Amino acid sequence: MTSGSSQDRPAFRIRPARRGDAEALRYLVAELGHGDLADAQTVSWLVSHPEIELMVAVDPLDRCIGVISLSHRPQLRLGGRIATFDEIIVTESWRRRGVGKALLNNAVTRAKTLGVRRIEIYPHAVHYPSAHAFCAAAGFHKVPGGIMRMEFPAPARR
Ligand SMILES: CC(C)(COP(=O)(O)OP(=O)(O)OC[C@H]1O[C@@H](n2cnc3c(N)ncnc32)[C@H](O)[C@@H]1OP(=O)(O)O)[C@@H](O)C(=O)NCCC(=O)NCCS
């Protein structure tokens, strides 16, 4: 688990999502205008999926204030795994306090541990300017199609 705090910032921490977070996640996704699509069944599916990792940022009362979803699978042309970050959301009242960055860094570290060679994020058009700035600040670069990408070199083969 990762935590973020400083004298002028309230503490938050990052932990794996649980089925009990479903209601809070529904609200987070709804904040982006996706309605009620993130239902309990879908959250349960994500939480138990072997190639998906769902992590949440929580406030000191363990209330979800952000979420990131890491989806990964092997890809032949990469000789390793490719990952996508399908959701990165921080609730409006907690934005620009480092929560998104902490979620992203945590997921990148986890992806590297899983042997991921490339991570892609497909920012939603509605959030383009801020989403691109956020991803670029974390070291992702823009490739054609608006995709934000981060790559790790393949280990030398013998
Ligand atoms: C994008 C989002 C996840 C960022 O979360 P956050 O907790 O506010 O981000 P952080 O505070 O960790 O920001 C880290 C850095 O990213 C950049 N950044 C973040 N939000 C930004 C914005 N709106 N405009 C420009 N740069 C931004 C800044 O460089 C920032 O560092 P700074 O605050 O020291 O300047 C959040 O705004 C959000 O949920 N947006 C709606 C959904 C979305 O667009 N998701 C991302 C899809 S790629």
The ligand as an ORCA input file, in Angstrom:
! r2SCAN-3c Opt
* xyz 0 1
  C      -6.717     13.306    -14.488
  C      -6.940     13.092    -12.976
  C      -6.998     11.592    -12.703
  C      -5.761     13.729    -12.225
  O      -5.889     13.422    -10.851
  P      -5.227     14.390     -9.748
  O      -5.255     13.682     -8.447
  O      -5.889     15.708     -9.806
  O      -3.743     14.530    -10.306
  P      -2.429     14.960     -9.474
  O      -2.796     15.938     -8.411
  O      -1.742     13.730     -9.008
  O      -1.595     15.685    -10.609
  C      -0.284     15.273    -10.960
  C       0.203     16.190    -12.055
  O      -0.559     15.983    -13.265
  C      -0.748     17.238    -13.933
  N      -2.200     17.570    -13.912
  C      -3.171     16.985    -13.187
  N      -4.378     17.528    -13.465
  C      -4.162     18.484    -14.388
  C      -5.005     19.419    -15.078
  N      -6.339     19.448    -14.855
  N      -4.456     20.266    -15.959
  C      -3.127     20.260    -16.196
  N      -2.242     19.399    -15.567
  C      -2.769     18.532    -14.683
  C       0.051     18.258    -13.152
  O       1.359     18.276    -13.671
  C       0.045     17.655    -11.749
  O       1.100     18.090    -10.936
  P       0.947     19.476    -10.111
  O      -0.403     19.458     -9.436
  O       2.082     19.413     -9.154
  O       1.048     20.556    -11.137
  C      -8.253     13.781    -12.506
  O      -8.247     15.137    -12.928
  C      -9.507     13.134    -13.058
  O     -10.049     12.217    -12.442
  N      -9.988     13.612    -14.223
  C     -11.180     13.072    -14.852
  C     -10.928     11.695    -15.471
  C      -9.699     11.652    -16.349
  O      -9.454     12.511    -17.187
  N      -8.917     10.585    -16.142
  C      -7.639     10.422    -16.809
  C      -7.774      9.663    -18.039
  S      -6.155      9.565    -18.733
*
